[in-house]
């Protein structure tokens, strides 16, 4: 599990690589990488700085912000994957949640984000955790929260904001 300071440092490193990528690549190089380049982290980016890590920086940061209350288990800024550890709300310790977020594109688009949620409930008789189905509405709410935060971040970076 990664500590919050380590996540902050990794986020700063990711932003620094984005800035460095902007200076070192021409727009022609970015445009000529095609579909597979975009999936693998080197495609054209319509929104935000050229991250060089293959994912939209706003979606990445918004995902980290939105899930900041959950402990992080694994993050991969180059592949665009955030995996949290199990989180139990102190007010409802008999259930816990885990999330996996995939940032799939370098553009700020709704289809560039995929959230998977997992839920477990504690069996009162044995104390064991059992998987429980997560309502799709909950998954959509988390995705919408991330997208809203990413749009807010993007708007705050526009000239005159």
Secondary structure, DSSP 4 states (H G I P E B T S, - for coil): -B-HHHHHHHHHHHHHHHHHHHHH--HHHHHTTHHHHHHHT-S--SSSS--SSSS-HHHHHHHHHHTTTSPEEEEETTTTEEEEPPB--GGGTTEEEEEEEEE--SS--GGGEEEEEEEEEE-TTT--EEEEPPPHHHHHHHHHHHHHHHHHHHHHTSTT-
